[in-house]
Amino acid sequence: MKANGWVGEPIDVVRLPDGRLTTLDNTRVVAARHAGIDVRARVHEYDEPLPDADQIERFSTTRGTPSTWGDAVRLRIGKQSASYRNRWPEGSPWTSWDGN
């Protein structure tokens, strides 16, 4: 990523009801941060419907099938450990520790 910049599609980011943003793709955010490049993102509203069956399948779990980007966030976090879910019910505010 550092050598070629951002390659590929933008990541999906969801605007939470309180206005904060959360990502569904922390790995590329961390990689971009470490490479010192800007993240390319598509921002979706929390209650915005998922666009197609592929996205619905991507975020479906044994706990449910999402119909909105907010559902996708909730189900994705639901797959994390109980301590993570309890501490950050809408996703961690950090995607990487940079030593500060």
C-alpha positions in Angstrom: 0.0 0.0 0.0 2.8 2.4 0.8 4.4 1.9 -2.6 1.3 2.1 -4.7 -1.1 4.1 -2.6 -4.7 3.1 -2.2 -5.5 0.3 -4.6 -9.0 -1.1 -5.1 -12.5 0.0 -4.1 -13.2 2.4 -1.3 -14.1 0.9 2.1 -17.6 1.1 3.4 -18.1 3.4 6.4 -21.3 3.9 8.3 -22.5 7.1 10.0 -23.9 6.2 13.4 -27.0 7.9 14.7 -24.8 10.2 16.9 -22.9 11.3 13.8 -19.7 9.3 14.5 -18.3 7.1 11.7 -17.4 3.4 12.0 -15.8 1.2 9.4 -16.6 -2.4 8.4 -13.0 -2.9 7.1 -10.5 -2.1 9.8 -7.6 -4.0 8.1 -7.3 -1.6 5.2 -7.7 1.4 7.5 -4.8 0.2 9.6 -2.7 -0.5 6.5 -3.4 3.0 5.1 -2.6 4.6 8.4 0.7 2.8 8.7 1.5 3.6 5.1 0.7 7.3 5.7 -1.9 7.5 3.0 -5.5 8.7 2.9 -8.3 6.2 3.2 -10.8 6.1 0.4 -14.3 5.5 1.7 -18.0 5.4 0.8 -20.1 6.8 3.7 -23.5 5.2 4.2 -26.2 6.3 6.6 -27.1 4.0 9.5 -30.6 3.3 8.2 -29.6 3.1 4.5 -30.6 -0.2 2.9 -27.9 -2.6 1.9 -27.6 -2.3 -1.9 -27.7 -6.0 -3.0 -27.7 -9.6 -2.1 -23.9 -9.8 -2.0 -23.7 -7.2 0.8 -26.5 -8.9 2.7 -24.7 -12.2 2.5 -21.4 -10.6 3.4 -22.8 -9.4 6.7 -25.2 -12.2 7.6 -24.5 -14.2 10.6 -26.2 -16.9 12.6 -27.6 -14.0 14.7 -29.4 -12.4 11.8 -29.6 -11.1 8.3 -29.0 -7.4 7.8 -31.2 -5.1 5.7 -29.4 -1.8 6.5 -25.9 -0.7 7.0 -26.7 -0.2 10.7 -27.8 -3.8 10.9 -24.5 -4.8 9.2 -22.5 -2.9 11.9 -24.5 -4.4 14.7 -24.1 -8.0 13.4 -20.4 -7.5 12.6 -19.8 -6.3 16.2 -21.9 -9.2 17.4 -19.3 -11.6 16.1 -16.6 -10.1 18.4 -15.8 -11.3 21.9 -18.2 -10.4 24.7 -15.7 -8.0 26.2 -15.3 -6.1 22.9 -19.1 -6.0 22.3 -19.7 -4.7 25.8 -16.9 -2.1 25.7 -17.6 -0.9 22.2 -21.1 -1.7 21.2 -20.8 0.4 18.0 -17.2 -0.5 17.2 -13.9 0.5 18.6 -12.9 4.2 18.3 -9.4 3.0 17.3 -8.3 1.0 14.3 -4.6 1.0 15.3 -2.3 2.0 18.0 0.4 4.4 16.8 2.3 4.7 20.1 0.6 7.9 21.2 
